[in-house]
Amino acid sequence: MHKLVINSIARPWITVFITLVLIITATMGAFQGFTWSIPFKNDYKVFFRDDNSYLKDFLNLQKTYTKSDNVAIVVVPKSGTVFSEDVLLAIQELTEQSWQFEHSTRVDSLSNFQHSYAKQDTIVIEDLVPLDMPLSKERIEYIARIALKEPQLVKSILAPDGSSSVVNITFTIPEEDMTEAVPEIARATERVTGEFSNRYPDIDFMLSGIVTMNNSFQDIAVTDTATRIPAMLLLVLVLLAMITRSISASIISLVIITVSVVTTIGIWGWLGGELSSPTTTAPIAILTLAVSDCVHVFTSYIKQIRKGDSKLTAVKYSVESNLRPVFLTSVTTAIGFLTMNFSDSPPFVGLGNLVAIGVMLAFLFSITLLPALMIIFPFDIPKRTRDYSLMSYFSNFVIRKYKSIFFITLVCMAAAISQLPKNQLDDDFVDYFDESVPFRVAADYMEANIAGMTTLELSFDSRREEGINSPEFLAFIDQFQNWLYTLDDTDNINSITHTIKRLNMNMHGDDPNFYKLPESKEQVAQYILLLEMLLPQGLDTNNLLNVDKSATRVTVTFQDLTSNETIALENQIKTHFDSLNSPYQMSIASPSLMFSHIGATNIMSMLKGSTTALVLISILLMFALRSVKIGALSLIPNLTPAAVAFGIWALHSGEVGLGLSVVLGVTLGIIVDDTVHFLTRYQQARKKLRYSAQDAIRYSFEVTGDALATTTLILVAGFLVMATSSLQVNAEMGLMTAITISIALLVDFLFLPSLILMLNKVRSNDNIAVSYIYQAGADEKMGK
């Protein structure tokens, strides 16, 4: 490493040329010709590993029945009712147009609901709002009367009071086309709803559904990349210029940042990596961490110049003196981010690997390209306007008041950490999006007025072909559904039994007394055959029955539930099913269930990863600093910031979801940075300069204090920019990381030096006592 530094300073232009070649070579990994080649995964399933059991259950269910990827167009008339001529015509027209969307395989709405009724000796199955029938006042009243009593409509695609409705479009998108198809479908539905909004100004149209949610992930990623990364870059450069008072420092930092980010993305392309919403925050993390390396070098350089060193000598000293601490901090930061490989969510694994690569590249460029550019660029350093150092005053204050500081900070940390148990591992995947996101607006409206967003797909298997024709099997499902309706949070149940009951009633002259399941296997088979013959293509029973009719799907919609409530509900349903001791099988799956489990499992995985990282980092510091005592001592300031931050979070929110589950891994390596720099300088002062503990602490503050404060300010600013993301997973991670890094600086500036002095005092008192006893024994021997 020293040779790299010396060669970079001696041959700066060669270093620049080699770096340029490296950038071009790396960047080729992100392109095929002039086309961007790194795929962006906009499917919500990207949050789950391929071997995730809940994902497997859901994919198996989709293979058994039809896929449930959908766009829900919410129709909200300003008049307060959908039962008017213009609103019904709008729904009818929107339904017909929805069949034209690419990949659409089913459209369900109020207008094309297959209403059945008896007419003399025949059964009629037709659209509830037929295309060829005028919408007279009497007809509209008839439609309203039927719709508001229909269990397959109310709290499914129709508000109980008739104030709004949904046109639900089901899409079957091949997995290989998902990346391109999702935004195309989203743009098409947005264009159509925009046209309808212009034509029907008295009706509001909103978009919800799985496809809309998937596209929202991508839209937010694009917005964050286009706005927040440039904003962060500008903020960092302005802060750096203000702190160093050097335009050259800002320009050089911009180059180091750009090279680090571009090279990282290129290498990611060569490695066959993918991008997703969480991984788009990697440039912000790399950007801030790259600047941290630069700040330490610049700070040392400025001090040497002000001491009277030449530019060449100052550059060489600043890079070489920071070589060990910057290397250690880079490695520990990389280890921290690499712990995200323990995550159960692949996007966060990708984020951790991306940032780890970027951090180590930033270190490489900070010891090669950075000193070369410092030699090439004019680097004017303004004269000091003050003859004192703020860090000198601060260190004297800490040394003078170390006992009070120790006990005050200890009590504050203990008080915050005591709140940790109040945090709950809970999540709500709708809340992943900010309230300003159109998908979230539509989802919140649906939950408040039509039906909740939490769904569970129950698949009942009779375990024999044509088992659906068995009256006993249908009776079991019906009884189970009746139990589900007794649950407080149940909104709607979509099942084949509703349709069979209605057909049985139709076959008996629409007598309500016959709204029940038939008692013979032959009757059930006839009704299902009748459905298959009369239902139009696209509205058949494939979404409810499997191919050999051995199993059926029951979709249960609940009020919006948190992850803990959803998991409790899952367990309650399974327990009830097991208690019935039936010969049938039941499986449960849904996106709601998948997201409910991922937060809890992910945080347990990350705790294992963080523990592993902490052990590795502590061992690394013991070897690097050649001191078991200092390595052990570093555990305290490395562990407490995250614990304190989560204690504060318990008072702020108390909910720890998917985004916060990775914070410990993200912050661990960054937290260690401050500790490494401080303890490295402290040890250097104690061993090489033979300073006392107090003077060694003063030395640490004067050499590293300004740089640590500056880097913390920049890091906090960077992660606070991330906290403004419309994706709450990223926003909460950014906010919590900023809080943790801020606390880490306070711990390293207040608690760590006071702890060192307290331990040093105990050791000094022990030495004085030993010396006194030894001297007393010597005096006694001499007869004194």
C-alpha positions in Angstrom: 0.0 0.0 0.0 2.9 2.4 0.8 4.3 1.6 -2.6 1.0 2.5 -4.3 1.0 5.8 -2.4 4.6 6.6 -3.3 4.1 5.7 -7.0 0.8 7.7 -7.2 2.5 10.8 -5.8 5.6 10.3 -8.0 3.7 9.6 -11.2 0.3 11.3 -10.9 -0.6 11.3 -14.6 0.1 7.6 -15.0 -2.1 7.0 -12.0 -4.9 9.0 -13.7 -4.5 7.1 -16.9 -4.6 3.7 -15.2 -7.7 4.8 -13.3 -9.4 5.9 -16.5 -8.7 2.5 -18.1 -10.1 0.8 -15.0 -13.3 2.9 -15.2 -13.8 2.2 -18.9 -13.3 -1.5 -18.4 -15.6 -1.7 -15.4 -18.3 0.4 -17.1 -18.5 -2.0 -20.0 -20.0 -4.5 -17.6 -23.1 -2.3 -17.3 -23.7 -2.0 -21.0 -24.2 -4.2 -24.0 -23.1 -1.9 -26.8 -24.9 1.3 -25.9 -27.8 -0.4 -24.1 -28.0 -0.6 -20.3 -27.7 -4.3 -19.4 -28.2 -4.5 -15.7 -31.8 -5.7 -15.2 -34.1 -3.8 -12.8 -36.4 -6.1 -10.9 -39.8 -4.4 -10.3 -41.6 -7.5 -9.0 -42.5 -7.5 -5.3 -41.4 -11.2 -5.2 -37.8 -9.9 -5.5 -37.9 -9.3 -1.8 -37.9 -13.1 -1.2 -35.3 -15.8 -1.7 -36.2 -18.5 -4.2 -36.2 -21.0 -1.4 -38.5 -19.0 0.8 -41.2 -21.4 1.9 -44.0 -18.8 1.8 -43.0 -17.7 -1.7 -43.0 -21.4 -2.8 -46.5 -21.9 -1.4 -47.7 -18.8 -3.2 -46.1 -19.8 -6.6 -47.5 -23.3 -6.3 -51.0 -21.8 -5.7 -50.6 -19.6 -8.7 -49.6 -22.6 -10.8 -52.6 -24.6 -9.5 -55.1 -21.8 -10.3 -54.8 -18.6 -12.3 -52.3 -15.9 -11.4 -53.5 -13.0 -9.2 -51.3 -10.2 -10.5 -53.8 -7.4 -11.0 -54.6 -3.7 -11.5 -57.6 -2.4 -9.5 -59.1 0.7 -11.0 -61.1 2.4 -8.2 -64.1 4.3 -9.5 -65.3 7.0 -7.1 -68.2 9.2 -8.2 -68.4 12.6 -6.7 -72.2 12.1 -6.4 -71.6 9.5 -3.7 -73.2 6.5 -5.6 -72.2 4.3 -8.5 -75.8 3.6 -9.3 -76.4 6.3 -11.8 -76.5 6.1 -15.6 -73.3 7.9 -16.4 -71.3 6.1 -13.7 -72.6 2.6 -14.8 -71.8 3.5 -18.4 -68.3 4.6 -17.4 -67.8 1.3 -15.6 -69.2 -0.6 -18.5 -67.0 1.1 -21.0 -63.9 0.8 -18.8 -64.6 -2.9 -18.4 -64.7 -3.4 -22.2 -61.6 -1.4 -22.7 -59.7 -3.3 -20.0 -59.9 -6.5 -22.0 -57.6 -4.8 -24.6 -54.6 -4.4 -22.2 -51.7 -6.6 -23.1 -51.5 -9.7 -20.9 -55.0 -9.2 -19.4 -56.8 -12.5 -19.0 -59.7 -11.6 -16.8 -61.8 -8.4 -16.0 -64.2 -8.3 -13.0 -66.5 -5.4 -12.5 -70.0 -4.4 -11.4 -71.1 -4.3 -15.1 -69.9 -7.8 -16.2 -70.7 -9.6 -12.9 -72.4 -12.9 -14.0 -75.8 -12.6 -12.5 -78.0 -15.7 -12.7 -81.8 -16.0 -12.3 -84.7 -18.2 -13.2 -86.9 -17.3 -16.1 -89.8 -19.8 -16.4 -88.1 -23.1 -17.1 -84.7 -21.8 -17.9 -81.7 -20.3 -16.1 -80.3 -17.0 -17.4 -76.7 -16.0 -16.7 -75.9 -12.6 -18.0 -73.9 -9.4 -17.2 -75.5 -7.4 -14.4 -75.3 -4.3 -16.6 -75.9 -5.7 -20.1 -74.5 -3.8 -23.1 -77.7 -3.9 -25.1 -80.1 -2.8 -22.4 -81.0 0.9 -21.8 -80.3 2.1 -18.2 -83.7 3.3 -17.2 -84.4 4.4 -13.6 -86.2 1.1 -12.9 -83.2 -0.9 -14.3 -80.7 1.0 -12.2 -82.8 0.4 -9.1 -82.9 -3.3 -10.0 -79.1 -3.4 -10.5 -78.5 -1.6 -7.1 -80.9 -4.0 -5.3 -79.1 -7.1 -6.7 -75.6 -5.7 -6.3 -75.9 -4.6 -2.7 -77.1 -8.0 -1.6 -74.5 -10.0 -3.6 -71.8 -11.4 -1.3 -69.4 -11.8 -4.2 -69.6 -8.1 -4.9 -70.0 -6.2 -1.6 -66.7 -5.6 0.2 -64.9 -7.2 -2.8 -65.3 -4.8 -5.8 -68.3 -2.7 -4.4 -68.5 -0.5 -1.3 -71.2 -1.6 1.1 -73.0 1.7 0.7 -72.5 1.7 -3.1 -70.4 4.9 -3.0 -67.5 3.4 -5.1 -66.6 0.3 -7.1 -63.6 -1.4 -8.6 -62.8 -2.7 -12.1 -60.3 -5.5 -11.3 -58.0 -6.6 -14.2 -56.1 -9.8 -13.8 -52.9 -10.2 -15.8 -50.9 -13.3 -16.6 -47.3 -12.0 -17.2 -44.5 -14.4 -18.0 -41.7 -14.1 -15.5 -39.2 -13.3 -18.2 -41.3 -10.3 -19.4 -42.1 -8.9 -15.9 -39.4 -6.1 -16.0 -40.7 -4.6 -19.3 -44.4 -5.6 -19.0 -45.1 -4.0 -15.6 -44.2 -0.4 -16.6 -46.0 -0.8 -19.9 -49.2 -2.0 -18.2 -48.8 0.8 -15.6 -48.5 3.4 -18.3 -51.4 2.0 -20.3 -53.7 2.0 -17.3 -52.6 5.5 -16.3 -53.3 6.7 -19.8 -56.8 5.1 -19.9 -57.8 6.4 -16.5 -56.5 9.8 -17.5 -58.7 9.8 -20.6 -61.7 8.7 -18.5 -61.0 11.4 -16.0 -61.2 14.0 -18.8 -64.4 12.5 -20.2 -66.1 12.0 -16.8 -65.0 15.0 -14.7 -67.5 14.0 -12.0 -65.8 10.7 -11.3 -62.4 10.1 -9.7 -60.2 7.2 -10.9 -57.4 5.7 -8.8 -55.1 2.8 -9.4 -54.2 0.0 -7.0 -53.3 -3.7 -7.2 -50.2 -5.8 -7.4 -49.0 -4.6 -10.8 -49.4 -1.0 -9.7 -47.5 -1.7 -6.5 -44.7 -3.3 -8.5 -44.5 -0.3 -10.8 -44.5 2.0 -7.8 -41.3 0.3 -6.6 -39.7 1.2 -10.0 -41.0 4.7 -10.2 -39.7 5.5 -6.7 -36.3 4.0 -7.6 -36.1 6.2 -10.8 -37.2 9.3 -8.8 -34.7 8.7 -6.0 -31.9 8.2 -8.6 -32.9 11.3 -10.6 -33.4 13.7 -7.7 -32.0 12.5 -4.3 -28.6 11.4 -5.5 -27.8 14.7 -7.3 -29.2 16.6 -4.3 -27.0 14.6 -1.9 -24.0 15.1 -4.2 -24.5 18.9 -4.2 -25.1 19.0 -0.5 -21.9 17.0 0.2 -19.8 19.2 -2.1 -21.1 22.4 -0.5 -20.5 21.1 3.0 -17.0 20.0 2.0 -16.2 23.4 0.5 -17.4 25.2 3.6 -15.5 23.0 6.0 -12.2 22.8 4.1 -12.6 26.3 2.5 -11.1 24.8 -0.7 -12.8 24.5 -4.1 -10.1 22.0 -5.1 -11.1 19.7 -2.3 -14.7 19.7 -3.5 -13.6 19.0 -7.2 -11.2 16.2 -6.2 -13.9 14.7 -3.9 -16.4 14.8 -6.8 -14.0 12.8 -9.0 -13.3 10.2 -6.2 -17.1 9.9 -5.7 -17.9 9.5 -9.4 -15.1 7.0 -10.0 -16.1 4.9 -7.0 -19.8 4.8 -7.9 -19.4 4.3 -11.6 -16.7 1.5 -11.2 -18.9 -0.2 -8.5 -21.9 -0.3 -10.8 -19.8 -1.5 -13.7 -18.3 -4.4 -11.6 -21.8 -5.2 -10.4 -22.8 -5.7 -14.0 -19.8 -7.9 -14.7 -20.8 -10.0 -11.7 -24.3 -10.5 -13.1 -26.0 -8.5 -10.4 -29.5 -7.1 -10.5 -31.0 -3.7 -9.3 -34.1 -3.1 -7.3 -35.6 -0.3 -5.2 -33.4 -0.9 -2.2 -30.2 -1.3 -4.2 -30.7 2.1 -5.9 -29.8 3.7 -2.6 -26.3 2.2 -2.9 -24.8 5.3 -4.7 -25.8 7.5 -1.7 -24.1 5.2 0.7 -21.0 4.8 -1.4 -20.9 8.6 -2.0 -20.9 9.5 1.7 -18.4 6.8 2.6 -16.0 7.8 -0.2 -16.1 11.4 1.0 -15.2 10.2 4.5 -11.9 8.9 3.2 -11.2 12.1 1.5 -12.0 14.2 4.5 -9.4 12.5 6.7 -6.7 13.0 4.1 -7.7 16.6 3.5 -7.8 17.4 7.2 -4.3 16.0 7.8 -3.0 17.8 4.6 -4.4 21.2 5.7 -2.8 20.8 9.2 0.6 20.0 7.7 0.5 22.9 5.2 -0.3 25.2 8.1 2.7 23.8 9.9 4.9 24.9 7.0 5.4 21.6 5.1 5.7 21.7 1.4 2.8 20.4 -0.8 4.6 17.2 -1.7 5.6 16.5 1.9 2.1 17.3 3.2 0.4 15.1 0.6 2.7 12.2 1.4 2.3 12.6 5.2 -1.5 13.0 5.0 -2.0 9.8 3.0 0.5 7.7 4.8 -0.6 8.7 8.3 -4.2 7.9 7.4 -3.3 4.7 5.6 -3.8 2.3 8.4 -7.0 3.9 10.0 -8.6 4.4 6.6 -7.9 0.9 5.6 -9.2 -0.5 8.9 -12.4 1.6 8.6 -12.9 0.6 5.0 -12.5 -3.1 5.9 -14.8 -2.9 8.9 -17.4 -0.9 7.0 -17.3 -3.5 4.2 -17.7 -6.3 6.8 -20.6 -4.5 8.2 -22.4 -4.2 4.9 -21.4 -7.8 4.0 -23.4 -9.0 7.0 -26.4 -8.1 4.9 -25.7 -11.4 3.1 -27.4 -13.0 6.1 -30.6 -11.1 5.1 -33.6 -13.2 3.9 -34.4 -10.4 1.4 -32.2 -10.5 -1.7 -32.4 -6.7 -2.5 -30.7 -6.0 0.8 -28.1 -8.7 0.1 -27.5 -6.9 -3.2 -27.3 -3.5 -1.4 -24.8 -4.8 1.1 -22.5 -6.4 -1.6 -22.7 -3.3 -3.8 -21.7 -0.9 -1.0 -19.0 -3.3 0.3 -17.5 -3.3 -3.2 -17.8 0.5 -3.4 -16.2 1.1 0.0 -13.1 -0.9 -0.9 -12.9 0.8 -4.3 -13.2 4.2 -2.6 -10.3 3.2 -0.3 -8.2 2.1 -3.3 -8.8 5.4 -5.1 -8.2 7.4 -1.9 -4.6 6.0 -1.7 -3.9 6.2 -5.5 -6.0 8.7 -7.4 -6.6 11.1 -4.5 -2.9 11.9 -3.8 -2.3 12.1 -7.6 -5.0 14.6 -8.0 -3.8 16.6 -5.0 -0.4 16.9 -6.7 -2.0 17.9 -10.0 -4.6 20.3 -8.7 -3.7 23.7 -7.2 -4.6 23.4 -3.6 -4.7 26.7 -1.8 -5.2 26.5 1.9 -6.5 29.7 3.6 -4.7 30.9 6.6 -6.2 30.1 10.0 -8.3 33.0 11.2 -8.1 31.8 14.8 -5.2 30.9 17.0 -7.0 28.2 18.8 -8.5 24.8 18.1 -12.1 24.1 18.9 -11.1 20.4 19.5 -8.5 21.5 22.0 -11.1 23.3 24.1 -13.5 20.4 23.8 -10.9 17.8 24.8 -9.9 19.9 27.8 -13.6 20.1 28.8 -13.9 16.3 28.5 -10.8 15.6 30.5 -11.7 18.1 33.2 -15.3 16.8 33.6 -14.7 13.2 32.7 -16.4 11.8 35.8 -19.6 13.8 35.4 -19.6 13.0 31.6 -19.1 9.3 32.2 -22.0 9.0 34.7 -24.3 11.3 32.8 -23.8 9.5 29.4 -24.0 6.1 31.2 -27.3 7.0 32.7 -28.7 8.4 29.4 -27.5 5.4 27.4 -29.0 3.0 30.0 -32.3 4.9 30.0 -32.5 4.7 26.2 -31.5 1.0 26.0 -34.1 0.2 28.7 -36.8 1.1 26.1 -35.5 -1.5 23.6 -38.1 -4.2 24.7 -40.9 -1.8 23.7 -40.1 -2.3 20.0 -42.3 -4.7 18.1 -41.3 -6.7 15.1 -44.2 -5.6 12.9 -44.9 -4.5 9.4 -47.5 -3.5 6.8 -46.5 -3.8 3.2 -48.9 -1.1 2.1 -47.1 1.3 4.5 -43.9 0.6 2.6 -45.0 3.6 0.4 -45.3 7.2 1.5 -48.8 8.6 1.7 -48.1 10.8 -1.3 -47.6 7.8 -3.6 -50.7 7.3 -5.8 -50.8 3.5 -5.1 -50.8 4.2 -1.4 -53.6 6.8 -1.8 -55.7 4.2 -3.7 -54.9 1.4 -1.3 -55.9 3.5 1.7 -59.2 4.5 0.0 -60.0 0.9 -0.8 -59.3 -0.2 2.8 -61.4 2.6 4.3 -64.4 2.3 1.9 -64.4 -1.0 0.0 -62.3 -3.8 1.5 -59.0 -4.2 3.3 -55.7 -5.0 1.5 -54.9 -8.1 3.5 -55.8 -11.2 1.7 -55.2 -14.9 2.4 -55.6 -17.5 -0.3 -56.8 -20.8 1.1 -56.6 -23.9 -1.1 -58.7 -26.9 0.1 -57.7 -30.2 -1.5 -60.2 -33.1 -1.4 -57.3 -35.5 -2.3 -59.2 -37.2 -5.1 -60.1 -36.3 -8.7 -63.5 -34.6 -9.2 -63.6 -34.2 -5.4 -65.2 -30.8 -5.8 -68.4 -32.7 -6.7 -68.6 -34.2 -3.3 -71.4 -32.6 -1.2 -69.4 -33.5 2.0 -66.4 -31.7 0.7 -68.4 -28.6 -0.2 -70.2 -28.7 3.1 -66.9 -28.8 4.9 -65.7 -25.7 3.0 -69.0 -23.9 3.6 -68.8 -24.6 7.4 -65.2 -23.4 7.4 -66.2 -20.2 5.6 -69.0 -19.6 8.1 -66.3 -19.8 10.8 -64.1 -17.3 8.9 -67.1 -14.9 8.8 -67.2 -14.9 12.6 -63.7 -13.4 12.8 -63.7 -9.7 13.5 -61.5 -8.7 10.7 -63.1 -10.6 7.8 -64.4 -8.4 5.0 -65.2 -10.8 2.1 -64.9 -14.4 1.0 -64.8 -15.4 -2.6 -65.6 -19.1 -3.1 -67.3 -21.5 -5.5 -69.8 -22.4 -2.9 -71.6 -19.0 -3.3 -72.1 -19.7 -7.0 -73.3 -23.2 -6.5 -75.8 -22.1 -3.8 -77.2 -19.4 -6.1 -77.6 -21.9 -9.0 -79.4 -24.2 -6.7 -81.8 -21.4 -5.8 -82.2 -20.5 -9.5 -83.0 -24.2 -10.3 -85.8 -24.0 -7.8 -87.5 -20.9 -9.2 -85.3 -18.4 -7.2 -86.8 -19.7 -4.0 -84.6 -18.2 -1.2 -85.1 -21.3 0.9 -83.0 -23.2 -1.7 -80.0 -20.9 -1.3 -78.0 -23.8 0.0 -75.6 -26.5 -1.3 -77.2 -29.4 -3.1 -77.3 -32.8 -1.4 -76.3 -35.1 -4.3 -73.0 -35.4 -6.1 -74.9 -35.5 -9.5 -76.5 -32.1 -8.8 -73.1 -30.5 -8.0 -71.6 -31.9 -11.1 -74.5 -30.6 -13.2 -74.2 -27.1 -11.7 -70.4 -26.9 -12.4 -70.9 -28.2 -15.9 -73.7 -25.6 -16.4 -71.2 -22.9 -15.3 -68.5 -24.0 -17.6 -70.9 -24.0 -20.6 -72.6 -20.7 -19.9 -69.9 -18.5 -18.4 -68.0 -16.4 -21.1 -64.3 -16.9 -21.7 -62.2 -15.1 -19.2 -64.9 -15.3 -16.5 -64.8 -19.1 -16.1 -64.1 -21.0 -12.9 -60.3 -21.5 -13.5 -59.6 -19.0 -10.8 -61.5 -21.2 -8.3 -60.9 -24.8 -9.4 -57.8 -26.7 -10.3 -57.6 -28.7 -13.6 -58.8 -32.1 -12.2 -61.3 -30.4 -9.9 -59.8 -32.0 -6.8 -59.1 -28.7 -5.1 -60.7 -25.2 -4.8 -59.4 -21.8 -3.9 -61.1 -19.6 -1.3 -59.9 -16.0 -1.2 -60.5 -14.2 2.1 -60.1 -10.4 2.4 -59.5 -8.9 5.8 -59.3 -5.4 7.1 -55.8 -4.0 6.8 -53.7 -6.0 9.3 -50.1 -5.6 10.5 -47.7 -8.5 10.0 -48.1 -9.7 13.6 -51.9 -9.7 13.2 -51.6 -11.6 9.9 -49.3 -14.2 11.3 -51.6 -14.6 14.4 -54.6 -15.0 12.0 -52.7 -17.6 9.9 -52.0 -19.6 13.1 -55.6 -19.3 14.2 -56.9 -20.6 10.8 -54.4 -23.5 10.9 -55.3 -24.4 14.4 -59.0 -24.4 13.7 -58.5 -26.6 10.6 -56.4 -29.1 12.5 -59.0 -29.3 15.2 -61.6 -30.5 12.7 -59.6 -33.7 11.9 -60.9 -33.8 8.3 -59.5 -36.0 5.6 -58.8 -33.0 3.5 -55.7 -30.8 3.1 -55.4 -27.0 3.4 -52.6 -24.6 2.4 -52.4 -20.8 3.0 -50.5 -18.4 0.8 -50.6 -14.7 -0.3 -48.3 -11.7 -0.7 -49.7 -10.4 2.6 -48.5 -13.5 4.4 -45.1 -13.4 2.6 -44.4 -9.8 3.7 -45.7 -10.5 7.2 -43.1 -13.2 7.8 -40.1 -11.6 6.0 -39.6 -8.8 8.6 -39.5 -11.1 11.6 -37.2 -13.7 9.9 -35.0 -11.0 8.4 -34.2 -9.3 11.7 -33.3 -12.6 13.3 -31.0 -13.4 10.4 -29.4 -9.9 10.6 -28.8 -10.3 14.3 -26.8 -13.4 13.6 -24.9 -11.6 10.8 -24.2 -8.6 13.0 -22.9 -10.8 15.8 -20.6 -12.5 13.4 -19.4 -9.2 12.0 -18.8 -7.8 15.5 -16.7 -10.8 16.4 -14.7 -10.5 13.1 -14.2 -6.7 13.5 -13.1 -7.1 17.1 -10.6 -9.7 16.2 -9.4 -7.6 13.3 -8.9 -4.6 15.6 -7.0 -6.6 18.2 -4.6 -7.8 15.5 -4.3 -4.4 13.7 -3.9 -2.4 16.9 -1.8 -5.2 18.5 -3.8 -4.9 21.7 -6.4 -7.3 23.1 -7.4 -4.6 25.7 -8.2 -1.9 23.1 -9.9 -4.4 20.8 -12.2 -5.5 23.7 -12.7 -1.8 24.7 -13.9 -1.0 21.2 -16.9 -3.3 21.7 -18.6 -0.8 24.0 -18.7 2.2 21.6 -19.4 -0.2 18.7 -22.4 -1.8 20.4 -24.1 1.0 22.3 -25.0 3.4 19.5 -27.4 1.0 17.7 -28.9 -0.1 21.0 -29.5 3.5 22.1 -30.9 4.4 18.6 -33.4 1.5 18.8 -34.3 2.6 22.3 -35.1 6.1 21.0 -37.0 4.5 18.1 -39.2 2.7 20.6 -40.3 6.0 21.9 -40.8 7.4 18.4 -42.6 4.5 16.7 -41.9 1.2 18.2 -42.4 -0.8 15.0 -39.4 -2.5 13.5 -40.1 -3.8 10.0 -38.2 -4.9 6.9 -36.3 -1.6 6.5 -35.1 -1.3 10.0 -34.2 -5.0 10.2 -31.0 -4.3 8.3 -29.9 -1.1 10.1 -27.6 -2.9 12.5 -25.7 -4.4 9.7 -25.6 -1.1 7.7 -24.4 1.0 10.7 -22.1 -1.4 12.4 -19.2 -0.9 10.0 -19.7 2.9 9.9 -19.9 3.1 13.7 -16.6 1.3 14.0 -14.9 4.0 11.8 -15.0 6.7 14.4 -13.8 4.2 17.1 -10.9 3.0 15.0 -9.7 6.5 14.2 -9.9 7.7 17.8 -8.3 4.6 19.3 -5.6 4.4 16.7 -4.5 7.9 17.5 -4.8 7.3 21.2 -2.7 4.2 21.0 -0.1 5.9 18.8 0.2 8.7 21.4 0.5 6.3 24.3 3.1 3.9 22.7 5.1 5.9 20.3 4.9 9.4 21.8 4.8 8.2 25.4 1.9 10.5 26.3 -0.2 10.2 29.4 -3.8 9.1 29.1 -5.0 12.7 29.2 -2.5 14.0 26.7 -3.2 11.0 24.4 -6.9 11.9 24.4 -6.0 15.5 23.6 -3.9 14.2 20.7 -6.7 12.0 19.4 -9.2 14.9 19.4 -6.7 17.4 17.8 -5.7 14.9 15.1 -9.0 13.2 14.3 -11.7 15.3 16.0 -12.3 17.7 13.1 -12.3 14.9 10.5 -14.7 12.7 12.6 -17.1 15.6 13.1 -17.0 16.4 9.4 -17.5 12.9 8.2 -20.4 12.3 10.6 -22.0 15.5 9.4 -21.7 14.4 5.8 -22.8 10.8 6.5 -25.9 12.0 8.5 -26.7 14.5 5.7 -26.5 11.7 3.2 -28.7 9.2 5.0 -31.2 12.0 5.8 -31.5 12.6 2.1 -32.3 8.8 1.8 -34.9 9.3 4.6 -36.9 11.5 2.2 -37.5 8.6 -0.1 -41.1 7.8 -0.9 -40.4 4.1 -0.2 -40.7 3.8 3.5 -38.3 0.8 3.6 -35.5 3.1 2.4 -36.7 6.1 4.3 -36.8 4.4 7.7 -33.4 2.8 7.0 -32.0 6.2 6.1 -33.5 7.9 9.2 -32.4 5.2 11.6 -28.9 5.1 10.2 -28.6 8.9 10.5 -29.7 8.7 14.2 -27.3 5.8 14.9 -24.3 7.5 13.3 -25.0 10.7 15.3 -25.2 8.8 18.5 -22.0 7.0 17.6 -20.1 10.3 17.4 -21.5 11.4 20.8 -20.4 8.1 22.3 -16.9 8.4 20.8 -16.5 12.0 21.8 -18.0 11.8 25.3 -18.3 8.3 26.7 -15.3 6.6 25.2 -12.6 9.2 26.4 -14.3 9.4 29.9 -14.3 5.6 30.1 -10.6 5.4 29.2 -9.8 8.0 31.9 -12.0 6.1 34.4 -10.2 2.8 33.7 -6.8 4.6 33.7 -7.6 6.1 37.1 -8.4 2.6 38.5 -5.2 1.2 37.2 -3.2 4.2 38.5 -4.7 3.8 42.0 -3.8 0.1 41.9 -0.3 1.0 40.9 0.0 3.6 43.7 -1.3 1.0 46.3 1.1 -1.6 45.1 4.0 0.9 45.2 3.0 2.0 48.8 2.9 -1.6 50.1 6.3 -2.4 48.4 7.8 0.8 49.9 6.4 0.0 53.4 8.0 -3.5 53.3 11.4 -2.0 52.3 11.2 0.6 55.1 10.5 -2.1 57.6 13.5 -4.1 56.6 15.7 -1.1 57.0 14.5 -0.7 60.6 12.6 2.5 60.0 
